[in-house]
């Protein structure tokens, strides 16, 4: 995997996108500590810390950002009725098994979180949602789903905007959900959400 050096948060990084495979491993800046968000470099994009490497992905494009926003809205509406759950978005950071990853959308049980600390959450969410972007293939998202399961996440939805398909994954099953079919959500009481609803903002 190609590495790019990050001198400081003020150093511009110019990447020939057509020559790179994402995620891109960055050389860790001086003073970097995975569990301290303030030590992470400031870049226009998404960062994760996996297998000892600081990985970079470019900012989300239109498909991904619109479906992400709709998913947060729908789950947020549900959480109003179920305040015992917390819905998070914007690359919701979690530190599990010594690695830091971000979910497009995640749902936690409030009782497991404790007080706000301004750092990454250290308990697994009940649900993690990953929405395929322009630089992400299904295999890469499946690998991330395995990481979620390994670290105690009960349910993962892999969402593919271009094909309007949702892959629902648990430790015992993987199901492709399309159209008006309801997404499996046994761990989220009262949630009745169809695959079609996640793609409401996309022009047919």
C-alpha positions in Angstrom: 0.0 0.0 0.0 1.4 3.4 -1.0 2.2 5.8 1.9 2.1 9.6 1.8 4.0 11.7 4.4 2.0 14.2 6.5 4.3 16.9 7.9 1.6 18.8 9.8 -2.0 19.8 9.6 -0.9 22.9 7.6 1.0 21.0 4.9 -1.0 20.7 1.6 -1.2 17.2 0.2 -1.5 16.8 -3.6 -2.5 13.3 -4.7 -2.7 12.1 -8.3 -6.1 10.4 -7.8 -6.0 8.3 -10.9 -2.8 6.6 -9.8 -4.0 5.7 -6.3 -5.9 2.9 -4.7 -8.1 3.8 -1.7 -7.9 3.6 1.3 -4.4 5.2 1.1 -2.0 4.7 4.1 -0.5 7.9 5.4 2.7 8.2 7.4 1.7 9.1 10.9 2.4 12.6 12.0 4.6 13.4 15.1 2.7 13.0 18.3 -0.1 11.0 16.8 -2.1 8.9 19.3 -5.0 6.9 17.8 -7.2 7.3 20.9 -6.8 11.1 21.0 -8.8 12.8 18.2 -6.9 16.1 18.6 -3.7 14.4 17.4 -5.2 13.3 14.1 -4.2 15.2 11.0 -6.7 17.7 9.6 -7.5 16.6 6.0 -10.4 17.0 3.6 -11.5 13.4 3.7 -12.0 10.5 6.0 -9.4 8.8 8.3 -9.3 5.5 10.1 -6.6 3.7 12.1 -6.5 0.0 11.1 -3.8 -2.6 11.6 -1.3 0.0 12.7 -1.8 2.3 9.7 -3.5 5.6 9.3 -5.8 5.2 6.3 -7.2 8.1 4.1 -10.3 8.1 1.9 -11.4 11.2 -0.1 -14.6 13.1 0.8 -17.9 11.5 0.0 -19.5 12.2 -3.4 -23.2 12.8 -4.2 -24.7 9.3 -4.0 -23.1 8.6 -0.7 -23.7 11.9 1.0 -27.4 12.0 0.1 -28.1 8.4 1.2 -26.1 9.0 4.4 -28.2 12.0 5.3 -31.4 10.2 4.6 -30.4 7.3 6.8 -29.5 9.6 9.7 -32.9 11.3 9.3 -34.9 8.1 9.3 -33.1 6.6 12.3 -33.1 9.9 14.1 -36.9 10.1 13.7 -37.1 6.6 15.2 -34.9 7.6 18.1 -37.2 10.4 19.1 -39.7 7.7 20.1 -36.8 5.5 21.5 -34.5 7.9 23.4 -32.8 5.0 25.0 -30.8 4.9 21.7 -28.3 7.4 20.3 -28.0 7.9 16.5 -24.7 9.2 15.2 -23.4 10.1 11.8 -20.5 12.1 10.1 -18.1 9.2 10.2 -19.0 8.2 13.8 -15.7 7.3 15.4 -15.2 4.2 17.6 -12.1 2.7 19.1 -12.6 -1.1 19.3 -9.9 -3.8 19.5 -7.1 -1.2 19.4 -8.3 0.2 16.0 -10.3 3.4 15.2 -12.9 3.2 12.5 -15.8 5.5 11.5 -19.3 4.5 10.4 -21.4 6.5 8.1 -24.3 6.0 10.6 -24.3 4.1 13.9 -26.8 3.5 16.6 -25.7 2.9 20.3 -27.6 2.0 23.4 -27.5 5.1 25.5 -27.0 3.2 28.7 -23.7 1.7 27.5 -22.1 5.1 26.6 -21.8 7.0 29.8 -21.0 10.7 29.8 -19.7 12.6 26.8 -15.9 12.9 26.8 -15.0 14.4 23.4 -13.3 11.3 22.2 -14.0 8.1 20.3 -16.6 5.7 21.7 -15.2 2.6 23.1 -18.2 0.3 23.0 -19.7 -1.3 19.9 -22.9 0.1 18.4 -25.9 -2.0 18.0 -26.1 -1.0 14.3 -23.4 0.2 11.9 -24.3 1.5 8.5 -21.7 1.7 5.6 -22.8 3.4 2.4 -20.7 2.6 -0.7 -18.9 5.5 -2.2 -17.1 6.1 -5.5 -13.9 4.5 -4.2 -15.4 1.6 -2.3 -16.1 -1.9 -3.7 -18.4 -4.5 -2.0 -15.5 -6.7 -1.0 -13.9 -3.8 1.0 -17.2 -3.1 2.8 -17.6 -6.8 3.6 -14.2 -6.8 5.2 -15.2 -3.9 7.3 -18.4 -5.7 8.2 -16.3 -8.6 9.5 -14.3 -6.1 11.6 -17.6 -4.8 13.1 -18.8 -8.4 13.9 -15.4 -9.3 15.4 -15.7 -6.3 17.7 -19.3 -6.9 19.0 -21.5 -5.0 16.6 -24.8 -6.8 16.3 -26.1 -5.6 12.9 -24.5 -4.1 9.9 -26.2 -2.6 6.8 -24.1 -2.2 3.7 -25.9 0.2 1.4 -25.3 0.4 -2.3 -26.9 3.5 -3.8 -26.2 2.8 -7.5 -28.1 -0.6 -7.4 -30.5 0.4 -4.6 -29.6 -2.7 -2.6 -28.9 -3.1 1.1 -26.9 -6.1 2.4 -28.0 -6.8 6.0 -25.3 -8.7 7.9 -25.3 -10.4 11.4 -23.0 -13.1 12.9 -25.4 -15.7 11.5 -26.7 -14.4 8.2 -26.2 -12.0 5.2 -29.4 -11.0 3.3 -29.8 -8.7 0.3 -32.8 -6.4 0.8 -34.4 -4.4 -2.1 -37.4 -2.2 -2.7 -40.3 -2.2 -0.1 -38.9 -5.1 1.9 -38.2 -4.2 5.5 -34.7 -4.1 6.8 -33.9 -6.6 9.6 -33.8 -4.7 12.8 -34.6 -7.1 15.7 -32.1 -5.3 17.9 -33.9 -1.9 17.4 -37.4 -2.1 18.8 -40.2 -0.7 16.7 -38.0 0.2 13.7 -39.8 -0.6 10.5 -37.7 0.8 7.6 -37.7 -0.4 4.0 -34.6 -0.5 1.8 -36.4 1.9 -0.6 -36.7 4.6 2.0 -33.0 5.0 2.3 -32.8 6.0 -1.4 -35.7 8.6 -1.3 -33.5 11.5 -2.3 -32.0 9.8 -5.3 -33.6 10.7 -8.7 -35.1 7.5 -10.2 
